[in-house]
Amino acid sequence: MKKIYTLFITMVLLGACSDFDEQNFTVLLPDAGEDQVVFTEDIGNSIQLDGSNSSDVNDIGFEYQWEIVSVPEGFPATLGNANTAMPTLEVPSDAAGRYEISMIINRGDQMARDFVNVDVNPAITQVLLVNAVDGASEATLTVSSAGLSGNAVAPLSADSSYLNIDLNIVGGAENNVTLEVNYNGTILSTTQQLAPLGSYTIYLVGTEANPEILFVQKQRNQNTIPGGLAALDHINIATGVDNVTLFVDARAVGFGDENGIPVDALFSAVGLEPVGTLNFGNNTEIFLDANQIFALPTWATINGLRISNSAFLTLNAGEERTFGTFVLFADADSEFGNTLSFINNSTLLPQ
């Protein structure tokens, strides 16, 4: 949540208007702290709030007043030590949802306010649909139990947004959710146990005549990746194609030749785990500093023979919580028989 600062400036002139010998100029700067995501199973029912970074330019001093603005329906909360810099928010152990808290700092008739959000036991999970079938038909992901439906997805491409699923509504006791893909009037379904703040991808694979679902859980999503870190996936969903190695054209950084250098060799140079060879359905995920990302042409090979076009990494260096996926599709229309695409998942989620 962006900070909402209200600045109150008071000038008190004592004596005649021309007398500036005793002038008092004050600005209150409230800071209610960073938004939080907490799980009561881990920390208990008491959540620490922190407004101690609040200040005023003259360092004269001020008082605190915290208030609860909104709570999830059915989950009331209380504030302890609400007139201090660091109160506690007491919530029920089974609470689920967002608490919005207001903090006012004041001195006399001067006051300024800031807000902070606390998401307790969040239940939203995100699912992306990728239509990997080499054909002409679109596909749509739906969650009938929640009345949710995604966008129509063209062949060899991804939906333009994640489907956000509230597990409080459809998860049941074990968070088992039935996901359905509508393809050519045929409903393909899979029931999966989804986790709060989880990130999942359903790949529609196979052929137009015999489509199948491949379900992949990502290690992290944008909401749980620390700032400055990038999560980079590589997945092979080209049916019947195994032992794929990703190569990059490293000439752009001053070494290598036209045959390229294996991605693993470059990653090991910066201390990252190797990707290895990818068989059908394999997914790997690595994490690296955003400033280590460089947009080099990348392609797939088997036994040194190139089997895909070049694809380019599109993550923006320095952007917070970035992640994306190199996807190898079977593609009869490609000169190599397969298409390598990069999906920048970061663009699909709100910052």
N, C-alpha and C positions, 0 to 999 in steps of 0.2 A: 504494500500500500504506500502510495506516495505520501510523504509527510505534508500535513496541512498546517501551515504556520500562520498565525494571526499576530502581527506585530503592532503593539501599541506604543506610541511615542508621546511622552508628556514633557512639556517644557514649562517649568514654573519660574516665573520672574518675580522676584521680591523687590519692592520699591517702585520707582518710576520706570516707565517703559525704556528710558535711556540708560538705566542702571543694570548692567549685565554682570556685576561682581559676584552675585550669588545665583548661579544658574544650575538647574538640575535636569539632566537629560538621561532618560532610561529606556532600554529596550529589553523586553522579556523574550527569551528564546526557548520554547518548550521542546522536549525530545522524549517521547513516550517509549522509545526503544524500537527494536526491530520486530516485525511480525514473527510469530512463532507457529510451528507445527509440533504438537506434542501428543504422546500416547500415554494414557494414565497407567497402562500396564507396566510402563518403564519408569515413570517418575512419580506415580501416585496422583492424589487428587489436588495437590497444592502446586500452583504454577506461579513462578516468580516473575513479577513485572519490574521494570527498571527505568525510572525517569531521571536517574542521577546525572545524565549528561545535559540536562536542562541548565540554562544559565541566563544571566542578564549582563549587559555590557559594562555596567558600573559595579557589579559584584556587591550589590547592596543586600541581597537576600530576598526570598519570597516563600510562599507557602504552597503546598501541594493539595490538590483535591481530585481524586480518581472517582470515576463513575462507570457503571456498566450501561452501555448504550443499547445493546441487543444481545440476545442469547438464542441458541437453537430451541425450537419449540419442544417443550417438555423437559428441558434440562436447565433449571435455574442455577444461578451461581451467586456467590457472595464475595465481597472484597474485604480482606483483612488489612489493617493499618493503612486505610485509604487516604490518610493525610500525611503520608511519608513519601520519600522518593522511591521506595522499593516495597510496594504492597504485594500481597499474595491474592491470587484468584483461586477460589475454592470451587471445584466443579464436581458433579457426580462421577463415579468411576465408570459408568456406562454412557457418559455424555458423548455426543457425536455431532460435530458441526462447528460453526464459527461464532466466536464471542468477540464483539466489538467493544473496545474500552476507550473511554475518554479520559485524558489527563489535563487538568487546568493548573497553571501556575499563576499566582496572583500576589499582588502587593497593594494594599489599599483598594482603590478603585481601578487599578490596572490589572488586566488579566490576558492570558493567551492560552490557546488550547491545541493539543495534538491528539492523534488517535493511534491505536495499535490493534491489530487483529490477532486473535489466538485461535488456530484451528485445532480442535481437540478430537482425537481419534477419527481423523478424516476418512471418509468412506468412498471417495471418488476414485475410480480407476479409469484408464484410458486404453482404447483399442483402436488400432489402425487397420484398414483393409488394403491389401495390395493384390491387384488382379494380375497374376503371372501367366495366365493362359495365352498361348499364341493363337489368337483368333480374332473375331470381330465383335464379340458381344460384351456388353457392360455387366458389371456385378454390383450388388448393393448389400451392405452389412446392416442387419437389424437386430434389435433386442426386443422381441415381442412383449415380454413380461413387463418392460418399462415403457413401451410405446415409442422406442427410439429407432430412427432409421438414418443411415448416413447418406452420403452423396453417391450418385452413380459413378462407378470407376471404370475407365476405359482399359482395354487390354494393355499389358506391360506397363502399368502405371499405378500410382497410389491415390487414395482419397486425398482431398485437399484439407481435411481436418480429422482430428481424433473424435471418436464417439465417447463421450463422457458418461460413465455409468455410475449411478449412486447405489452402492451396495446396501445401504439402509433400506432401499426400496425393493431391490430384486435379489439380493444376495442370499437371503435365508440364513439359517444357523451356520452353515459352512461356507458361505459366500460362493456357492455353486451357481453359475450363470450360463444359460443356454444362448449361444451366439449363432445367428442364422445368416447364411449367404444366399441371396436370390440370384440365380444364374440361368438365363434362358427359361424362366418359369419353374425351374427346379430349385427346391429349398434344400441346401446342405446345412447341417447343423453340427455343433460340437458343444458339449457342456464342460466348462472348465472352472476350477477354483481360482477366483481372482482375489488379489490382495489390494488393500487400500494404497493409494498412490502408486499402484503398479502401472507398467507400460507394456502392452502386448501388441503383437502384429499377427493378423490372420492373412496367410498367403493362399490365394486360390490357385492351385497348381493342376497339373494333368493336361487334359485336352478338352476341346469343346464338347466332345461326345462323352468323355469320362472325367469330369472335373472332380477335384479332391481338395480337402482343407488341410493346410499345414499351419499349426498353431505354435508361435514362438514367443517366449517371455523374455523381455529385455532385462538386463541386470539393474538398470536405473532408468529414470525418466528425467525430463528437464527440471521437474520440481525438486528432485533430490540430488542433482549433481551440483557440487560446490562451484561457486563462481570461479571463472578462469579455467575450468576443466572441460575437456571435450570427450564424449564417448563415441567411439567409431566402430560401427558394426560392419561385418562382411558376411553375406549369406549366399549360398549357392542353391537356387531353385530351378536350375536347368535340368529337367527330367532326363535321366540316363547319362548325365555327365558327372564324372567323379575325378578325384585327384587334381583339382584345379589349383593353380598357383597364381597369385596376383603379382603382376610386374608393374613397375613405374618407369617412366622416362626421366632419368635423373640428370640428363644433360643440362637441364635448366638450372641446376645448382652446381654445375662445373665438373661432373664426373659421370662415368657410365658411357654406354654407346647406344646405337639404335635398337639393340636387342633388349635394353632395359635391365633393371636390377630388381630382384625379388623384393616385395614389400617387407618380408621378414628381415632382410638384410638391412634395410633402412631403419626399421623400427628397433632392431637390436642395437643399432648405433646410438640411439638415444635412450637405451635402457628399458625398452618396452617388451612385453611378452610377445612371442611369435604368434602369427596367425595360423601357420601350418597350411597343409593342403585341405581343400574343402570338397567333401562329397555332397551329393544331393541332400538337401535339408539341413546341412551343417550351418551353424551360426556362431561366429566368434565376436567378442566385444573387447575392445581395449580402451584404456583411459590415458589421456595425455594432456599436458598443458596446452591451452589454446594457442600459445605463441610458438608451439612446435609444429603447427599445421602449415603445410605448404601445398598449393594447388598444382600438382603435377599430373600429367596424363597417366592414367592407370588402365591396364587391360588384363585379361585373363589368359592363361596358357595351360596346356597339358603337354608334359614332356618337351617343353621348350617351344611348342607350336602355338601360335597365337589363335585363340578361338573367339575373341570378342573385339568390338570396337574400343576406342578410348573413352573413358569417363573421367570427369573432373570433380574433385572435392570442392564443395561450395560452402563449407563452414567459414564463418567470419572470425578471423583470429581476434582474440580479446573479448568476444561476445560472451556473456555469461551463460552457463548451463547449456552448452551446445552439444548436439549429437546428431548423427546421421548414419545412413546405411548404404554400402555398396551392394547392389543386388544383381546377380547374374541370372538372366532369363533365357530360356530357349526361345529362339526367334528365327523362323525359317526364312524370313525376308532379309535378314542380315547377311552381308557377304561372308561373315565368319560362322554363321549358324547360331550364334548366341549374341545377346545384347547385354552389356554391362551398363547399369544406370546408378546414379547416386541420388538418394532421397534425403534431403536435408530435413530431418524430423523437427529440428528446432523451429522451423518456420510455421509448423502446424500448431504450436502451442502459444498461449498468451505469455508475454514477458512479465 
